[in-house]
Amino acid sequence: MAIKDLLNIVGRGTEASAPYAFWLAETCGATLTASALVIEPDVPLHVSLELPQTWLDRIRDEASQEAASVLQGVAETAKFRGLSVETLAWKTSTGDADRDAGRLARYYDLTILRQPDPDGVDTSSTIESVLFESGRPVLIVPYIAVRPQLNTVLIAWDAGPTVARAAGDALPLLALAGTVEVLTVDRNETEFRRRSSEKLVQHLKRHAIGAEAKHIASDMDIASTLLSYAADVDADLLVMGAYGHSRLREIILGGTTHNVLHSMTLPVMMAH
């Protein structure tokens, strides 16, 4: 299935994902919708009755104006590039913002978000919500500038259901890639992993996608190994499953998804 309907969720400080979204829309011949959440204060009724209505109205107006300003900037940048982009201001409340982002993403083929920035906006909760609530894939763009291209694409394969879904969702992008590598990472390559990666290569071949299975033996954690290899081969996109373990376990103990999100230097496409 082709990617024809893209969503880019933007906000103040996360507009850097828009140029990649423009490029991807052009490359796929897709419609791009830029959406900004209008986050209104989630004030309990008994508290709101004690607050001046003018104060609440001012907070709501400021939220609407900020979203409108962000979307106008995206639209003007798109127009300068000769592109057309639809804009959507989505009203929500403080407590429902991430969940509503996930619900909105259900109506698009792929949602583009920016990586969490340790010195800026932390988009972790939005990324997680879209992954868990939408049933759709997410493409995360690094907060540092990257060149948008698909010369080399890597699939982080562990034969699990989440990466199987991610690989299926990524088929339209894999078809555009110059090189596709199916990577397995472990200290020792087992017969199961070897045969599993070869089966995926065969599956991709039936979609007219040439791919090569590769095993990386490493004592480092999986995230570091994947990102180090991606840098070595100058990869343009990493495709992987997200949160194969529980989300709470990954946050507390660390895990591949969590570590990749916070250390990635190339675009990463994830599915859960």
Helices and strands as residue ranges (DSSP letters): E 5-10, G 15-17, H 18-28, E 31-40, H 45-48, H 53-80, E 86-93, G 94-96, H 97-105, E 110-114, H 124-134, E 138-141, E 152-156, H 161-169, H 171-174, E 179-186, H 191-205, E 212-217, H 222-232, E 237-241, H 247-253, H 256-263, E 268-271
